[in-house]
Amino acid sequence: MNGYRGAATSNGKAKASHPKKRLVVPFENNRYLAELLGEYDSHLALIEDRLGIEAHAHGNVVILTGSEAACELARGVLEQLYTRVARGEQVAPGDFDGLIRHGRFSDGQKPTDGQAQIATRRRIIKARTPAQSTYIRSLERTDLVFGLGPAGTGKTYLAVAYAAHCLERGMVERIILSRPAVEAGERLGFLPGDMREKVDPYLRPLYDALYDVLPPEKVERDMETGTIEIAPLAFMRGRTLANAYIILDEAQNTTSMQMKMFLTRLGENSKMVITGDPSQIDLPPGQKSGLDEAVRLLAGIEGIEVVRFSSSDVVRRDLVARIVEAYDRDQALDAQHERHE
């Protein structure tokens, strides 16, 4: 394990010069500690970067120097993830990032291991932001959930993961994936190939998530038997979907009629998740988004929950979050100018 790495974070920002606290955190097992800190203490460097503290390992202790709140949060993160390593679990940068985000959300208190999680045959997915925890709990208790927010917040991935969880446990009999093919004008009949070949380019993000949370051979087998079904939005009319987990992605690109049609397909013992980014509407100018309308009309109805994500929930990488924030600021300014005109 490496020692002290200097007084600047990995993004080049100087650490705060506030009154510093020095906190020594002991661990019993050096092998577990080495796994916890990662190759070349990379996980320790992540804690330094996220919390603006200094951290280095010496023997079986980690020494933290910085503000009291940040050091306490870092200690809580390290102790919780050490417990996971001791249980034989692997930890990754996302686990550190997730606990830090949850800890910040609780006003810097020592975080509890209260991250919501989804267990599938292939992996356990833990929420990486408080909004993701809220979303997962909504998926668990509610039959119809709207997940709204920018790309990279995990709203589609988590919906697919929870669908896989329900399928494996026999809570539903099949998964149905749908997405409006706006780029093709929904006229899929004019495209070459069978239905799956036509829709695959538009449903690729959903497939990627499926292959990540389920064994590839199971995904292929279930697609062949219809247990996992692709259902282009244009082809959903007239169906009642019972005993199914239904996901509509990119729902901001539905029209009002399409959204109403989709919502009324919900049958007995089914769950439905609708995801979208209201700031990324690709409909023709002047056409109202069915997603915006549905969220407005259905607000407050029992059995329906809306979870909103923001740029602070982007978990792909910091640069993506900053890009989303820049666009959000620009849209807010445009809206402000329109109100004053």
C-alpha positions as semicolon CSV with decimal commas, in nm:
position;residue;x (nm);y (nm);z (nm)
1;M;0,000;0,000;0,000
2;N;0,127;0,343;-0,086
3;G;0,177;0,628;0,154
4;Y;0,073;0,991;0,152
5;R;-0,001;1,132;-0,192
6;G;0,026;1,506;-0,133
7;A;-0,205;1,794;-0,059
8;A;-0,399;1,822;-0,385
9;T;-0,686;1,607;-0,505
10;S;-0,667;1,418;-0,834
11;N;-0,863;1,691;-1,010
12;G;-0,600;1,946;-0,916
13;K;-0,800;2,136;-0,655
14;A;-0,620;2,230;-0,336
15;K;-0,762;2,085;-0,019
16;A;-0,940;2,313;0,223
17;S;-0,728;2,501;0,477
18;H;-0,992;2,481;0,755
19;P;-0,899;2,349;1,099
20;K;-0,794;1,991;1,039
21;K;-0,868;1,679;1,235
22;R;-0,638;1,376;1,232
23;L;-0,825;1,049;1,258
24;V;-0,659;0,707;1,283
25;V;-0,880;0,418;1,169
26;P;-0,749;0,069;1,262
27;F;-0,833;-0,256;1,082
28;E;-0,769;-0,610;1,204
29;N;-0,677;-0,791;0,883
30;N;-0,409;-0,652;0,650
31;R;-0,522;-0,868;0,357
32;Y;-0,877;-0,742;0,380
33;L;-0,745;-0,387;0,413
34;A;-0,536;-0,425;0,097
35;E;-0,845;-0,544;-0,093
36;L;-1,046;-0,255;0,050
37;L;-0,799;0,013;-0,058
38;G;-0,758;-0,124;-0,409
39;E;-0,455;-0,148;-0,635
40;Y;-0,207;0,130;-0,556
41;D;-0,455;0,257;-0,295
42;S;-0,683;0,376;-0,575
43;H;-0,993;0,364;-0,355
44;L;-0,820;0,576;-0,094
45;A;-0,736;0,829;-0,365
46;L;-1,103;0,838;-0,461
47;I;-1,199;0,920;-0,101
48;E;-0,940;1,198;-0,100
49;D;-1,078;1,341;-0,421
50;R;-1,445;1,322;-0,324
51;L;-1,410;1,452;0,033
52;G;-1,116;1,690;0,001
53;I;-0,912;1,523;0,273
54;E;-0,569;1,363;0,300
55;A;-0,557;0,988;0,350
56;H;-0,277;0,737;0,366
57;A;-0,232;0,382;0,486
58;H;0,037;0,270;0,727
59;G;0,044;-0,092;0,834
60;N;-0,304;-0,188;0,946
61;V;-0,434;0,168;0,992
62;V;-0,562;0,442;0,765
63;I;-0,481;0,798;0,870
64;L;-0,732;1,065;0,766
65;T;-0,661;1,439;0,787
66;G;-0,917;1,708;0,704
67;S;-1,240;1,857;0,830
68;E;-1,405;1,664;1,111
69;A;-1,724;1,594;0,915
70;A;-1,535;1,470;0,608
71;C;-1,304;1,247;0,813
72;E;-1,596;1,094;1,001
73;L;-1,775;1,026;0,675
74;A;-1,460;0,869;0,528
75;R;-1,420;0,648;0,836
76;G;-1,781;0,530;0,807
77;V;-1,735;0,446;0,439
78;L;-1,411;0,256;0,502
79;E;-1,552;0,060;0,796
80;Q;-1,867;-0,042;0,612
81;L;-1,685;-0,153;0,299
82;Y;-1,422;-0,337;0,509
83;T;-1,711;-0,537;0,657
84;R;-1,826;-0,627;0,306
85;V;-1,473;-0,736;0,207
86;A;-1,452;-0,952;0,522
87;R;-1,778;-1,121;0,413
88;G;-1,614;-1,214;0,084
89;E;-1,772;-0,942;-0,127
90;Q;-1,579;-0,744;-0,385
91;V;-1,583;-0,366;-0,364
92;A;-1,542;-0,126;-0,653
93;P;-1,510;0,252;-0,694
94;G;-1,887;0,275;-0,737
95;D;-1,937;0,135;-0,386
96;F;-1,721;0,410;-0,237
97;D;-1,889;0,677;-0,447
98;G;-2,235;0,551;-0,353
99;L;-2,174;0,553;0,021
100;I;-2,013;0,897;0,005
101;R;-2,313;1,036;-0,182
102;H;-2,555;0,881;0,067
103;G;-2,350;1,015;0,356
104;R;-2,353;1,367;0,215
105;F;-2,728;1,343;0,169
106;S;-2,764;1,274;0,542
107;D;-2,578;1,598;0,632
108;G;-2,240;1,435;0,662
109;Q;-2,343;1,192;0,935
110;K;-2,173;0,857;0,947
111;P;-2,359;0,668;0,674
112;T;-2,562;0,362;0,753
113;D;-2,547;0,077;0,507
114;G;-2,895;0,176;0,400
115;Q;-2,833;0,182;0,027
116;A;-3,119;0,014;-0,151
117;Q;-3,011;-0,280;-0,363
118;I;-3,133;-0,521;-0,629
119;A;-3,017;-0,883;-0,628
120;T;-3,008;-1,079;-0,952
121;R;-2,853;-1,415;-1,031
122;R;-2,548;-1,247;-1,181
123;R;-2,483;-0,958;-0,943
124;I;-2,604;-0,736;-0,661
125;I;-2,665;-0,378;-0,771
126;K;-2,643;-0,119;-0,493
127;A;-2,783;0,232;-0,528
128;R;-2,509;0,487;-0,588
129;T;-2,709;0,798;-0,505
130;P;-2,993;0,878;-0,263
131;A;-3,225;0,926;-0,562
132;Q;-3,138;0,576;-0,682
133;S;-3,228;0,438;-0,338
134;T;-3,562;0,621;-0,354
135;Y;-3,620;0,484;-0,704
136;I;-3,544;0,123;-0,609
137;R;-3,779;0,142;-0,311
138;S;-4,049;0,285;-0,535
139;L;-3,999;-0,006;-0,776
140;E;-4,038;-0,248;-0,485
141;R;-4,364;-0,109;-0,348
142;T;-4,544;0,047;-0,646
143;D;-4,693;-0,102;-0,962
144;L;-4,644;0,209;-1,178
145;V;-4,329;0,422;-1,146
146;F;-4,206;0,716;-1,353
147;G;-3,829;0,772;-1,350
148;L;-3,743;1,116;-1,486
149;G;-3,402;1,268;-1,538
150;P;-3,093;1,302;-1,756
151;A;-2,895;1,022;-1,913
152;G;-2,644;0,852;-1,687
153;T;-2,854;0,855;-1,370
154;G;-2,929;0,482;-1,382
155;K;-3,305;0,508;-1,423
156;T;-3,322;0,263;-1,716
157;Y;-3,053;0,026;-1,589
158;L;-3,215;-0,007;-1,247
159;A;-3,559;-0,064;-1,401
160;V;-3,420;-0,350;-1,612
161;A;-3,231;-0,492;-1,312
162;Y;-3,545;-0,494;-1,099
163;A;-3,741;-0,653;-1,383
164;A;-3,480;-0,931;-1,393
165;H;-3,507;-0,967;-1,015
166;C;-3,886;-1,009;-1,038
167;L;-3,860;-1,259;-1,323
168;E;-3,604;-1,477;-1,143
169;R;-3,820;-1,491;-0,831
170;G;-4,139;-1,579;-1,016
171;M;-4,308;-1,249;-0,932
172;V;-4,383;-1,201;-1,303
173;E;-4,386;-1,440;-1,597
174;R;-4,219;-1,220;-1,857
175;I;-4,043;-0,892;-1,927
176;I;-4,161;-0,659;-2,202
177;L;-3,930;-0,385;-2,327
178;S;-4,054;-0,096;-2,534
179;R;-3,923;0,231;-2,669
180;P;-4,066;0,477;-2,922
181;A;-3,866;0,462;-3,246
182;V;-3,894;0,832;-3,320
183;E;-3,590;0,826;-3,546
184;A;-3,776;0,582;-3,774
185;G;-4,095;0,782;-3,751
186;E;-4,249;0,471;-3,585
187;R;-4,294;0,333;-3,940
188;L;-4,102;0,016;-3,869
189;G;-4,279;-0,169;-4,149
190;F;-4,063;0,014;-4,400
191;L;-3,740;-0,110;-4,243
192;P;-3,581;-0,439;-4,358
193;G;-3,574;-0,751;-4,141
194;D;-3,793;-0,911;-3,877
195;M;-3,931;-0,724;-3,577
196;R;-3,632;-0,781;-3,352
197;E;-3,387;-0,670;-3,621
198;K;-3,590;-0,357;-3,685
199;V;-3,621;-0,252;-3,323
200;D;-3,282;-0,366;-3,191
201;P;-3,103;-0,037;-3,268
202;Y;-3,361;0,156;-3,066
203;L;-3,368;-0,091;-2,773
204;R;-2,992;-0,145;-2,750
205;P;-2,957;0,028;-2,409
206;L;-3,222;-0,205;-2,264
207;Y;-3,050;-0,513;-2,403
208;D;-2,713;-0,394;-2,269
209;A;-2,865;-0,370;-1,922
210;L;-3,024;-0,716;-1,951
211;Y;-2,695;-0,878;-2,048
212;D;-2,528;-0,707;-1,753
213;V;-2,768;-0,838;-1,488
214;L;-2,857;-1,181;-1,632
215;P;-2,642;-1,460;-1,779
216;P;-2,620;-1,410;-2,158
217;E;-2,744;-1,763;-2,232
218;K;-3,058;-1,699;-2,021
219;V;-3,127;-1,374;-2,204
220;E;-3,100;-1,548;-2,542
221;R;-3,314;-1,842;-2,430
222;D;-3,582;-1,619;-2,280
223;M;-3,596;-1,409;-2,595
224;E;-3,649;-1,720;-2,804
225;T;-3,934;-1,842;-2,579
226;G;-4,094;-1,497;-2,548
227;T;-4,024;-1,471;-2,175
228;I;-3,832;-1,156;-2,260
229;E;-4,017;-0,976;-2,536
230;I;-3,945;-0,676;-2,749
231;A;-4,261;-0,481;-2,811
232;P;-4,233;-0,171;-3,030
233;L;-4,462;0,097;-2,895
234;A;-4,647;0,114;-3,225
235;F;-4,733;-0,258;-3,188
236;M;-4,870;-0,242;-2,833
237;R;-5,219;-0,130;-2,928
238;G;-5,502;-0,368;-2,837
239;R;-5,300;-0,580;-2,592
240;T;-5,358;-0,634;-2,220
241;L;-5,030;-0,719;-2,049
242;A;-5,084;-0,942;-1,745
243;N;-4,821;-1,106;-1,521
244;A;-4,552;-0,897;-1,684
245;Y;-4,287;-0,639;-1,601
246;I;-4,318;-0,368;-1,864
247;I;-4,059;-0,098;-1,929
248;L;-4,108;0,200;-2,157
249;D;-3,782;0,384;-2,215
250;E;-3,730;0,728;-2,374
251;A;-4,094;0,802;-2,294
252;Q;-4,048;1,176;-2,350
253;N;-4,080;1,092;-2,720
254;T;-4,432;0,950;-2,691
255;T;-4,735;1,149;-2,802
256;S;-5,032;1,198;-2,570
257;M;-5,228;0,925;-2,750
258;Q;-4,937;0,680;-2,739
259;M;-4,883;0,736;-2,367
260;K;-5,251;0,687;-2,285
261;M;-5,257;0,373;-2,498
262;F;-4,948;0,237;-2,322
263;L;-5,068;0,314;-1,969
264;T;-5,398;0,137;-2,028
265;R;-5,218;-0,186;-2,132
266;L;-5,138;-0,259;-1,765
267;G;-5,302;-0,590;-1,669
268;E;-5,340;-0,800;-1,355
269;N;-5,024;-0,875;-1,152
270;S;-4,812;-0,651;-1,374
271;K;-4,567;-0,376;-1,299
272;M;-4,484;-0,085;-1,527
273;V;-4,187;0,152;-1,530
274;I;-4,173;0,455;-1,755
275;T;-3,841;0,634;-1,793
276;G;-3,750;0,948;-1,982
277;D;-3,573;1,281;-1,990
278;P;-3,821;1,567;-2,035
279;S;-3,536;1,794;-2,150
280;Q;-3,456;1,570;-2,450
281;I;-3,778;1,562;-2,653
282;D;-3,730;1,463;-3,019
283;L;-4,093;1,501;-3,129
284;P;-4,181;1,733;-3,419
285;P;-4,210;2,101;-3,321
286;G;-4,540;2,184;-3,157
287;Q;-4,621;1,826;-3,059
288;K;-4,681;1,775;-2,686
289;S;-4,486;1,507;-2,501
290;G;-4,707;1,233;-2,362
291;L;-4,466;1,193;-2,070
292;D;-4,504;1,553;-1,951
293;E;-4,880;1,528;-1,976
294;A;-4,902;1,193;-1,795
295;V;-4,687;1,310;-1,503
296;R;-4,904;1,621;-1,468
297;L;-5,237;1,438;-1,491
298;L;-5,144;1,143;-1,269
299;A;-4,970;1,334;-0,989
300;G;-5,106;1,228;-0,651
301;I;-5,292;0,921;-0,773
302;E;-5,254;0,626;-0,533
303;G;-5,038;0,347;-0,674
304;I;-4,830;0,578;-0,893
305;E;-4,494;0,727;-0,794
306;V;-4,269;0,976;-0,972
307;V;-3,896;0,981;-0,895
308;R;-3,692;1,271;-1,032
309;F;-3,318;1,257;-1,093
310;S;-3,090;1,557;-1,149
311;S;-2,738;1,619;-1,279
312;S;-2,606;1,545;-0,927
313;D;-2,728;1,186;-0,974
314;V;-2,524;1,122;-1,290
315;V;-2,301;0,826;-1,211
316;R;-2,112;0,778;-1,536
317;R;-1,828;1,021;-1,462
318;D;-1,781;1,371;-1,327
319;L;-1,736;1,523;-1,673
320;V;-2,080;1,397;-1,782
321;A;-2,237;1,555;-1,474
322;R;-2,073;1,888;-1,555
323;I;-2,197;1,870;-1,916
324;V;-2,553;1,804;-1,796
325;E;-2,529;2,095;-1,550
326;A;-2,416;2,331;-1,827
327;Y;-2,714;2,240;-2,043
328;D;-2,951;2,266;-1,744
329;R;-2,825;2,618;-1,671
330;D;-2,873;2,721;-2,032
331;Q;-3,228;2,583;-2,040
332;A;-3,309;2,762;-1,714
333;L;-3,186;3,091;-1,861
334;D;-3,395;3,038;-2,177
335;A;-3,704;2,971;-1,966
336;Q;-3,635;3,283;-1,761
337;H;-3,603;3,497;-2,074
338;E;-3,928;3,357;-2,214
339;R;-4,112;3,452;-1,894
340;H;-3,988;3,811;-1,920
341;E;-4,076;3,853;-2,289
